[in-house]
Amino acid sequence: MFAAVIVCSDADEACPFNPEADARFFFPYEDPKQHDNTPQESKQYDERFRQIAREMLYVIHCCKEYPVQYS
């Protein structure tokens, strides 16, 4: 199974359709680009990276613990 995971807040409308994906999941994280060229830029990108990584690892853990059966 191939799933497209879309993570930025405006990506659901802006991301191109991927016909290869069996499923498409939209997680609207706040895009840190609003902090570009500010003193908070690095901190905001790091925080968003860590948040997405934590939550995706949890999703993967749940998928391994409760696998979907395909017929």
PDB file of N, CA, C and O in Angstrom:
ATOM      1  N   MET A   1       0.850  -1.184   0.000  1.00  0.00           N
ATOM      2  CA  MET A   1       0.000   0.000   0.000  1.00  0.00           C
ATOM      3  C   MET A   1       0.891   1.242   0.000  1.00  0.00           C
ATOM      4  O   MET A   1       1.889   1.307   0.717  1.00  0.00           O
ATOM      5  N   PHE A   2       0.518   2.204  -0.801  1.00  0.00           N
ATOM      6  CA  PHE A   2       1.220   3.490  -0.866  1.00  0.00           C
ATOM      7  C   PHE A   2       0.240   4.575  -0.456  1.00  0.00           C
ATOM      8  O   PHE A   2      -0.828   4.714  -1.052  1.00  0.00           O
ATOM      9  N   ALA A   3       0.602   5.340   0.561  1.00  0.00           N
ATOM     10  CA  ALA A   3      -0.263   6.412   1.034  1.00  0.00           C
ATOM     11  C   ALA A   3       0.451   7.740   0.883  1.00  0.00           C
ATOM     12  O   ALA A   3       1.644   7.847   1.164  1.00  0.00           O
ATOM     13  N   ALA A   4      -0.275   8.745   0.443  1.00  0.00           N
ATOM     14  CA  ALA A   4       0.238  10.109   0.382  1.00  0.00           C
ATOM     15  C   ALA A   4      -0.144  10.793   1.693  1.00  0.00           C
ATOM     16  O   ALA A   4      -1.314  10.820   2.074  1.00  0.00           O
ATOM     17  N   VAL A   5       0.855  11.341   2.371  1.00  0.00           N
ATOM     18  CA  VAL A   5       0.623  12.053   3.623  1.00  0.00           C
ATOM     19  C   VAL A   5       0.958  13.513   3.377  1.00  0.00           C
ATOM     20  O   VAL A   5       2.104  13.862   3.094  1.00  0.00           O
ATOM     21  N   ILE A   6      -0.050  14.354   3.487  1.00  0.00           N
ATOM     22  CA  ILE A   6       0.089  15.787   3.221  1.00  0.00           C
ATOM     23  C   ILE A   6       0.080  16.493   4.571  1.00  0.00           C
ATOM     24  O   ILE A   6      -0.835  16.284   5.367  1.00  0.00           O
ATOM     25  N   VAL A   7       1.097  17.338   4.845  1.00  0.00           N
ATOM     26  CA  VAL A   7       1.226  17.866   6.197  1.00  0.00           C
ATOM     27  C   VAL A   7       1.103  19.376   6.370  1.00  0.00           C
ATOM     28  O   VAL A   7       0.858  19.813   7.494  1.00  0.00           O
ATOM     29  N   CYS A   8       1.251  20.183   5.361  1.00  0.00           N
ATOM     30  CA  CYS A   8       1.168  21.626   5.642  1.00  0.00           C
ATOM     31  C   CYS A   8      -0.265  22.133   5.482  1.00  0.00           C
ATOM     32  O   CYS A   8      -1.081  21.540   4.776  1.00  0.00           O
ATOM     33  N   SER A   9      -0.539  23.228   6.148  1.00  0.00           N
ATOM     34  CA  SER A   9      -1.917  23.708   6.277  1.00  0.00           C
ATOM     35  C   SER A   9      -2.592  24.054   4.955  1.00  0.00           C
ATOM     36  O   SER A   9      -3.813  23.942   4.852  1.00  0.00           O
ATOM     37  N   ASP A  10      -1.837  24.470   3.942  1.00  0.00           N
ATOM     38  CA  ASP A  10      -2.474  24.799   2.667  1.00  0.00           C
ATOM     39  C   ASP A  10      -2.198  23.744   1.590  1.00  0.00           C
ATOM     40  O   ASP A  10      -2.550  23.938   0.427  1.00  0.00           O
ATOM     41  N   ALA A  11      -1.572  22.635   1.976  1.00  0.00           N
ATOM     42  CA  ALA A  11      -1.162  21.623   0.997  1.00  0.00           C
ATOM     43  C   ALA A  11      -2.332  20.826   0.427  1.00  0.00           C
ATOM     44  O   ALA A  11      -2.245  20.350  -0.704  1.00  0.00           O
ATOM     45  N   ASP A  12      -3.418  20.668   1.172  1.00  0.00           N
ATOM     46  CA  ASP A  12      -4.525  19.861   0.658  1.00  0.00           C
ATOM     47  C   ASP A  12      -5.041  20.440  -0.645  1.00  0.00           C
ATOM     48  O   ASP A  12      -5.391  19.698  -1.563  1.00  0.00           O
ATOM     49  N   GLU A  13      -5.091  21.769  -0.733  1.00  0.00           N
ATOM     50  CA  GLU A  13      -5.531  22.408  -1.972  1.00  0.00           C
ATOM     51  C   GLU A  13      -4.379  22.580  -2.958  1.00  0.00           C
ATOM     52  O   GLU A  13      -4.580  22.511  -4.171  1.00  0.00           O
ATOM     53  N   ALA A  14      -3.176  22.804  -2.438  1.00  0.00           N
ATOM     54  CA  ALA A  14      -2.045  23.143  -3.291  1.00  0.00           C
ATOM     55  C   ALA A  14      -1.270  21.932  -3.815  1.00  0.00           C
ATOM     56  O   ALA A  14      -0.596  22.035  -4.840  1.00  0.00           O
ATOM     57  N   CYS A  15      -1.355  20.783  -3.127  1.00  0.00           N
ATOM     58  CA  CYS A  15      -0.583  19.611  -3.557  1.00  0.00           C
ATOM     59  C   CYS A  15      -1.223  18.957  -4.771  1.00  0.00           C
ATOM     60  O   CYS A  15      -2.446  18.845  -4.859  1.00  0.00           O
ATOM     61  N   PRO A  16      -0.397  18.533  -5.689  1.00  0.00           N
ATOM     62  CA  PRO A  16      -0.953  17.843  -6.854  1.00  0.00           C
ATOM     63  C   PRO A  16      -1.503  16.480  -6.468  1.00  0.00           C
ATOM     64  O   PRO A  16      -1.043  15.868  -5.505  1.00  0.00           O
ATOM     65  N   PHE A  17      -2.468  16.018  -7.204  1.00  0.00           N
ATOM     66  CA  PHE A  17      -3.050  14.698  -7.007  1.00  0.00           C
ATOM     67  C   PHE A  17      -2.020  13.644  -7.388  1.00  0.00           C
ATOM     68  O   PHE A  17      -1.357  13.773  -8.417  1.00  0.00           O
ATOM     69  N   ASN A  18      -1.879  12.617  -6.583  1.00  0.00           N
ATOM     70  CA  ASN A  18      -0.951  11.536  -6.880  1.00  0.00           C
ATOM     71  C   ASN A  18      -1.749  10.281  -7.214  1.00  0.00           C
ATOM     72  O   ASN A  18      -2.273   9.634  -6.308  1.00  0.00           O
ATOM     73  N   PRO A  19      -1.855   9.921  -8.494  1.00  0.00           N
ATOM     74  CA  PRO A  19      -2.670   8.767  -8.884  1.00  0.00           C
ATOM     75  C   PRO A  19      -2.090   7.442  -8.410  1.00  0.00           C
ATOM     76  O   PRO A  19      -2.791   6.430  -8.427  1.00  0.00           O
ATOM     77  N   GLU A  20      -0.818   7.421  -7.984  1.00  0.00           N
ATOM     78  CA  GLU A  20      -0.190   6.192  -7.498  1.00  0.00           C
ATOM     79  C   GLU A  20      -0.636   5.845  -6.073  1.00  0.00           C
ATOM     80  O   GLU A  20      -0.512   4.696  -5.649  1.00  0.00           O
ATOM     81  N   ALA A  21      -1.148   6.823  -5.339  1.00  0.00           N
ATOM     82  CA  ALA A  21      -1.494   6.613  -3.933  1.00  0.00           C
ATOM     83  C   ALA A  21      -2.784   5.819  -3.789  1.00  0.00           C
ATOM     84  O   ALA A  21      -3.791   6.100  -4.439  1.00  0.00           O
ATOM     85  N   ASP A  22      -2.721   4.816  -2.915  1.00  0.00           N
ATOM     86  CA  ASP A  22      -3.918   4.047  -2.578  1.00  0.00           C
ATOM     87  C   ASP A  22      -4.798   4.809  -1.598  1.00  0.00           C
ATOM     88  O   ASP A  22      -6.009   4.601  -1.537  1.00  0.00           O
ATOM     89  N   ALA A  23      -4.172   5.688  -0.837  1.00  0.00           N
ATOM     90  CA  ALA A  23      -4.899   6.493   0.144  1.00  0.00           C
ATOM     91  C   ALA A  23      -4.208   7.842   0.264  1.00  0.00           C
ATOM     92  O   ALA A  23      -3.023   7.977  -0.043  1.00  0.00           O
ATOM     93  N   ARG A  24      -4.958   8.831   0.710  1.00  0.00           N
ATOM     94  CA  ARG A  24      -4.431  10.190   0.882  1.00  0.00           C
ATOM     95  C   ARG A  24      -4.884  10.683   2.251  1.00  0.00           C
ATOM     96  O   ARG A  24      -6.077  10.687   2.553  1.00  0.00           O
ATOM     97  N   PHE A  25      -3.928  11.097   3.074  1.00  0.00           N
ATOM     98  CA  PHE A  25      -4.216  11.566   4.421  1.00  0.00           C
ATOM     99  C   PHE A  25      -3.729  12.995   4.559  1.00  0.00           C
ATOM    100  O   PHE A  25      -2.598  13.315   4.195  1.00  0.00           O
ATOM    101  N   PHE A  26      -4.587  13.847   5.086  1.00  0.00           N
ATOM    102  CA  PHE A  26      -4.283  15.269   5.236  1.00  0.00           C
ATOM    103  C   PHE A  26      -4.177  15.603   6.714  1.00  0.00           C
ATOM    104  O   PHE A  26      -5.150  15.467   7.455  1.00  0.00           O
ATOM    105  N   PHE A  27      -3.005  16.036   7.142  1.00  0.00           N
ATOM    106  CA  PHE A  27      -2.763  16.480   8.504  1.00  0.00           C
ATOM    107  C   PHE A  27      -2.368  17.952   8.434  1.00  0.00           C
ATOM    108  O   PHE A  27      -1.229  18.259   8.083  1.00  0.00           O
ATOM    109  N   PRO A  28      -3.275  18.864   8.757  1.00  0.00           N
ATOM    110  CA  PRO A  28      -3.019  20.296   8.548  1.00  0.00           C
ATOM    111  C   PRO A  28      -2.149  20.936   9.626  1.00  0.00           C
ATOM    112  O   PRO A  28      -2.658  21.622  10.513  1.00  0.00           O
ATOM    113  N   TYR A  29      -0.841  20.714   9.549  1.00  0.00           N
ATOM    114  CA  TYR A  29       0.080  21.375  10.472  1.00  0.00           C
ATOM    115  C   TYR A  29       0.283  22.818  10.039  1.00  0.00           C
ATOM    116  O   TYR A  29       0.295  23.131   8.848  1.00  0.00           O
ATOM    117  N   GLU A  30       0.441  23.686  11.021  1.00  0.00           N
ATOM    118  CA  GLU A  30       0.721  25.085  10.711  1.00  0.00           C
ATOM    119  C   GLU A  30       2.087  25.175  10.019  1.00  0.00           C
ATOM    120  O   GLU A  30       3.086  24.668  10.530  1.00  0.00           O
ATOM    121  N   ASP A  31       2.114  25.809   8.884  1.00  0.00           N
ATOM    122  CA  ASP A  31       3.342  25.926   8.108  1.00  0.00           C
ATOM    123  C   ASP A  31       4.266  26.959   8.752  1.00  0.00           C
ATOM    124  O   ASP A  31       3.853  28.099   8.965  1.00  0.00           O
ATOM    125  N   PRO A  32       5.513  26.583   9.066  1.00  0.00           N
ATOM    126  CA  PRO A  32       6.414  27.532   9.722  1.00  0.00           C
ATOM    127  C   PRO A  32       6.961  28.620   8.799  1.00  0.00           C
ATOM    128  O   PRO A  32       7.704  29.490   9.253  1.00  0.00           O
ATOM    129  N   LYS A  33       6.610  28.588   7.523  1.00  0.00           N
ATOM    130  CA  LYS A  33       7.168  29.582   6.581  1.00  0.00           C
ATOM    131  C   LYS A  33       6.798  31.015   6.936  1.00  0.00           C
ATOM    132  O   LYS A  33       7.451  31.954   6.482  1.00  0.00           O
ATOM    133  N   GLN A  34       5.763  31.189   7.737  1.00  0.00           N
ATOM    134  CA  GLN A  34       5.409  32.557   8.146  1.00  0.00           C
ATOM    135  C   GLN A  34       6.505  33.178   9.017  1.00  0.00           C
ATOM    136  O   GLN A  34       6.512  34.389   9.237  1.00  0.00           O
ATOM    137  N   HIS A  35       7.424  32.353   9.508  1.00  0.00           N
ATOM    138  CA  HIS A  35       8.536  32.838  10.332  1.00  0.00           C
ATOM    139  C   HIS A  35       9.836  32.983   9.544  1.00  0.00           C
ATOM    140  O   HIS A  35      10.886  33.266  10.121  1.00  0.00           O
ATOM    141  N   ASP A  36       9.767  32.790   8.230  1.00  0.00           N
ATOM    142  CA  ASP A  36      10.967  32.940   7.403  1.00  0.00           C
ATOM    143  C   ASP A  36      11.562  34.341   7.579  1.00  0.00           C
ATOM    144  O   ASP A  36      10.846  35.338   7.669  1.00  0.00           O
ATOM    145  N   ASN A  37      12.880  34.379   7.626  1.00  0.00           N
ATOM    146  CA  ASN A  37      13.625  35.639   7.750  1.00  0.00           C
ATOM    147  C   ASN A  37      13.333  36.393   9.044  1.00  0.00           C
ATOM    148  O   ASN A  37      13.418  37.620   9.095  1.00  0.00           O
ATOM    149  N   THR A  38      12.986  35.634  10.093  1.00  0.00           N
ATOM    150  CA  THR A  38      12.795  36.235  11.416  1.00  0.00           C
ATOM    151  C   THR A  38      13.722  35.514  12.390  1.00  0.00           C
ATOM    152  O   THR A  38      14.250  34.450  12.066  1.00  0.00           O
ATOM    153  N   PRO A  39      13.925  36.078  13.571  1.00  0.00           N
ATOM    154  CA  PRO A  39      14.760  35.394  14.564  1.00  0.00           C
ATOM    155  C   PRO A  39      14.178  34.035  15.013  1.00  0.00           C
ATOM    156  O   PRO A  39      14.919  33.189  15.516  1.00  0.00           O
ATOM    157  N   GLN A  40      12.893  33.825  14.841  1.00  0.00           N
ATOM    158  CA  GLN A  40      12.249  32.578  15.264  1.00  0.00           C
ATOM    159  C   GLN A  40      12.267  31.491  14.184  1.00  0.00           C
ATOM    160  O   GLN A  40      11.808  30.375  14.430  1.00  0.00           O
ATOM    161  N   GLU A  41      12.784  31.797  13.008  1.00  0.00           N
ATOM    162  CA  GLU A  41      12.702  30.871  11.874  1.00  0.00           C
ATOM    163  C   GLU A  41      13.214  29.468  12.219  1.00  0.00           C
ATOM    164  O   GLU A  41      12.478  28.494  12.062  1.00  0.00           O
ATOM    165  N   SER A  42      14.425  29.352  12.672  1.00  0.00           N
ATOM    166  CA  SER A  42      15.031  28.047  12.955  1.00  0.00           C
ATOM    167  C   SER A  42      14.250  27.296  14.032  1.00  0.00           C
ATOM    168  O   SER A  42      13.990  26.101  13.895  1.00  0.00           O
ATOM    169  N   LYS A  43      13.883  27.988  15.086  1.00  0.00           N
ATOM    170  CA  LYS A  43      13.134  27.371  16.184  1.00  0.00           C
ATOM    171  C   LYS A  43      11.785  26.841  15.695  1.00  0.00           C
ATOM    172  O   LYS A  43      11.395  25.729  16.049  1.00  0.00           O
ATOM    173  N   GLN A  44      11.078  27.617  14.897  1.00  0.00           N
ATOM    174  CA  GLN A  44       9.758  27.206  14.414  1.00  0.00           C
ATOM    175  C   GLN A  44       9.843  25.989  13.492  1.00  0.00           C
ATOM    176  O   GLN A  44       9.021  25.078  13.593  1.00  0.00           O
ATOM    177  N   TYR A  45      10.835  25.968  12.591  1.00  0.00           N
ATOM    178  CA  TYR A  45      11.010  24.813  11.709  1.00  0.00           C
ATOM    179  C   TYR A  45      11.374  23.567  12.515  1.00  0.00           C
ATOM    180  O   TYR A  45      10.862  22.482  12.240  1.00  0.00           O
ATOM    181  N   ASP A  46      12.250  23.714  13.503  1.00  0.00           N
ATOM    182  CA  ASP A  46      12.631  22.580  14.348  1.00  0.00           C
ATOM    183  C   ASP A  46      11.433  22.042  15.132  1.00  0.00           C
ATOM    184  O   ASP A  46      11.236  20.830  15.218  1.00  0.00           O
ATOM    185  N   GLU A  47      10.640  22.943  15.698  1.00  0.00           N
ATOM    186  CA  GLU A  47       9.458  22.507  16.451  1.00  0.00           C
ATOM    187  C   GLU A  47       8.475  21.749  15.565  1.00  0.00           C
ATOM    188  O   GLU A  47       7.944  20.713  15.967  1.00  0.00           O
ATOM    189  N   ARG A  48       8.233  22.261  14.365  1.00  0.00           N
ATOM    190  CA  ARG A  48       7.281  21.592  13.467  1.00  0.00           C
ATOM    191  C   ARG A  48       7.819  20.245  13.030  1.00  0.00           C
ATOM    192  O   ARG A  48       7.071  19.268  12.975  1.00  0.00           O
ATOM    193  N   PHE A  49       9.106  20.175  12.718  1.00  0.00           N
ATOM    194  CA  PHE A  49       9.748  18.917  12.346  1.00  0.00           C
ATOM    195  C   PHE A  49       9.565  17.879  13.454  1.00  0.00           C
ATOM    196  O   PHE A  49       9.178  16.742  13.185  1.00  0.00           O
ATOM    197  N   ARG A  50       9.841  18.266  14.687  1.00  0.00           N
ATOM    198  CA  ARG A  50       9.726  17.328  15.808  1.00  0.00           C
ATOM    199  C   ARG A  50       8.280  16.894  16.029  1.00  0.00           C
ATOM    200  O   ARG A  50       8.017  15.724  16.307  1.00  0.00           O
ATOM    201  N   GLN A  51       7.358  17.817  15.907  1.00  0.00           N
ATOM    202  CA  GLN A  51       5.944  17.479  16.086  1.00  0.00           C
ATOM    203  C   GLN A  51       5.498  16.455  15.036  1.00  0.00           C
ATOM    204  O   GLN A  51       4.874  15.450  15.375  1.00  0.00           O
ATOM    205  N   ILE A  52       5.815  16.708  13.778  1.00  0.00           N
ATOM    206  CA  ILE A  52       5.419  15.790  12.705  1.00  0.00           C
ATOM    207  C   ILE A  52       6.090  14.435  12.907  1.00  0.00           C
ATOM    208  O   ILE A  52       5.442  13.400  12.756  1.00  0.00           O
ATOM    209  N   ALA A  53       7.372  14.428  13.246  1.00  0.00           N
ATOM    210  CA  ALA A  53       8.093  13.171  13.450  1.00  0.00           C
ATOM    211  C   ALA A  53       7.463  12.358  14.581  1.00  0.00           C
ATOM    212  O   ALA A  53       7.244  11.157  14.418  1.00  0.00           O
ATOM    213  N   ARG A  54       7.169  12.980  15.716  1.00  0.00           N
ATOM    214  CA  ARG A  54       6.541  12.285  16.844  1.00  0.00           C
ATOM    215  C   ARG A  54       5.213  11.673  16.440  1.00  0.00           C
ATOM    216  O   ARG A  54       4.950  10.503  16.717  1.00  0.00           O
ATOM    217  N   GLU A  55       4.381  12.465  15.787  1.00  0.00           N
ATOM    218  CA  GLU A  55       3.042  11.995  15.454  1.00  0.00           C
ATOM    219  C   GLU A  55       3.067  10.922  14.367  1.00  0.00           C
ATOM    220  O   GLU A  55       2.263   9.991  14.409  1.00  0.00           O
ATOM    221  N   MET A  56       3.966  11.033  13.405  1.00  0.00           N
ATOM    222  CA  MET A  56       4.062  10.002  12.364  1.00  0.00           C
ATOM    223  C   MET A  56       4.612   8.695  12.929  1.00  0.00           C
ATOM    224  O   MET A  56       4.179   7.616  12.526  1.00  0.00           O
ATOM    225  N   LEU A  57       5.564   8.784  13.861  1.00  0.00           N
ATOM    226  CA  LEU A  57       6.061   7.573  14.518  1.00  0.00           C
ATOM    227  C   LEU A  57       4.943   6.876  15.289  1.00  0.00           C
ATOM    228  O   LEU A  57       4.861   5.648  15.297  1.00  0.00           O
ATOM    229  N   TYR A  58       4.081   7.663  15.938  1.00  0.00           N
ATOM    230  CA  TYR A  58       2.946   7.088  16.653  1.00  0.00           C
ATOM    231  C   TYR A  58       1.990   6.384  15.683  1.00  0.00           C
ATOM    232  O   TYR A  58       1.515   5.284  15.966  1.00  0.00           O
ATOM    233  N   VAL A  59       1.713   7.011  14.555  1.00  0.00           N
ATOM    234  CA  VAL A  59       0.844   6.403  13.545  1.00  0.00           C
ATOM    235  C   VAL A  59       1.437   5.084  13.057  1.00  0.00           C
ATOM    236  O   VAL A  59       0.728   4.084  12.942  1.00  0.00           O
ATOM    237  N   ILE A  60       2.743   5.085  12.771  1.00  0.00           N
ATOM    238  CA  ILE A  60       3.402   3.860  12.306  1.00  0.00           C
ATOM    239  C   ILE A  60       3.328   2.779  13.375  1.00  0.00           C
ATOM    240  O   ILE A  60       3.085   1.613  13.067  1.00  0.00           O
ATOM    241  N   HIS A  61       3.536   3.160  14.620  1.00  0.00           N
ATOM    242  CA  HIS A  61       3.427   2.196  15.719  1.00  0.00           C
ATOM    243  C   HIS A  61       2.029   1.582  15.762  1.00  0.00           C
ATOM    244  O   HIS A  61       1.881   0.369  15.916  1.00  0.00           O
ATOM    245  N   CYS A  62       1.017   2.416  15.627  1.00  0.00           N
ATOM    246  CA  CYS A  62      -0.366   1.908  15.647  1.00  0.00           C
ATOM    247  C   CYS A  62      -0.634   0.988  14.458  1.00  0.00           C
ATOM    248  O   CYS A  62      -1.338  -0.012  14.597  1.00  0.00           O
ATOM    249  N   CYS A  63      -0.083   1.314  13.301  1.00  0.00           N
ATOM    250  CA  CYS A  63      -0.283   0.466  12.124  1.00  0.00           C
ATOM    251  C   CYS A  63       0.362  -0.900  12.326  1.00  0.00           C
ATOM    252  O   CYS A  63      -0.179  -1.914  11.887  1.00  0.00           O
ATOM    253  N   LYS A  64       1.506  -0.931  12.984  1.00  0.00           N
ATOM    254  CA  LYS A  64       2.171  -2.201  13.242  1.00  0.00           C
ATOM    255  C   LYS A  64       1.414  -3.013  14.281  1.00  0.00           C
ATOM    256  O   LYS A  64       1.337  -4.238  14.186  1.00  0.00           O
ATOM    257  N   GLU A  65       0.849  -2.322  15.283  1.00  0.00           N
ATOM    258  CA  GLU A  65       0.138  -2.997  16.363  1.00  0.00           C
ATOM    259  C   GLU A  65      -1.236  -3.496  15.909  1.00  0.00           C
ATOM    260  O   GLU A  65      -1.686  -4.555  16.346  1.00  0.00           O
ATOM    261  N   TYR A  66      -1.889  -2.753  15.052  1.00  0.00           N
ATOM    262  CA  TYR A  66      -3.221  -3.086  14.558  1.00  0.00           C
ATOM    263  C   TYR A  66      -3.216  -3.079  13.041  1.00  0.00           C
ATOM    264  O   TYR A  66      -3.786  -2.173  12.433  1.00  0.00           O
ATOM    265  N   PRO A  67      -2.582  -4.072  12.409  1.00  0.00           N
ATOM    266  CA  PRO A  67      -2.468  -4.067  10.953  1.00  0.00           C
ATOM    267  C   PRO A  67      -3.821  -4.216  10.261  1.00  0.00           C
ATOM    268  O   PRO A  67      -4.731  -4.880  10.758  1.00  0.00           O
ATOM    269  N   VAL A  68      -3.917  -3.585   9.115  1.00  0.00           N
ATOM    270  CA  VAL A  68      -5.133  -3.674   8.300  1.00  0.00           C
ATOM    271  C   VAL A  68      -5.027  -4.928   7.448  1.00  0.00           C
ATOM    272  O   VAL A  68      -3.985  -5.198   6.852  1.00  0.00           O
ATOM    273  N   GLN A  69      -6.095  -5.680   7.396  1.00  0.00           N
ATOM    274  CA  GLN A  69      -6.125  -6.891   6.584  1.00  0.00           C
ATOM    275  C   GLN A  69      -6.709  -6.557   5.220  1.00  0.00           C
ATOM    276  O   GLN A  69      -7.801  -5.996   5.127  1.00  0.00           O
ATOM    277  N   TYR A  70      -5.983  -6.900   4.164  1.00  0.00           N
ATOM    278  CA  TYR A  70      -6.437  -6.673   2.806  1.00  0.00           C
ATOM    279  C   TYR A  70      -6.842  -8.007   2.200  1.00  0.00           C
ATOM    280  O   TYR A  70      -6.220  -9.036   2.461  1.00  0.00           O
ATOM    281  N   SER A  71      -7.883  -7.976   1.397  1.00  0.00           N
ATOM    282  CA  SER A  71      -8.291  -9.229   0.746  1.00  0.00           C
ATOM    283  C   SER A  71      -8.107  -9.160  -0.748  1.00  0.00           C
ATOM    284  O   SER A  71      -8.400 -10.127  -1.452  1.00  0.00           O
TER     285      SER A  71
END
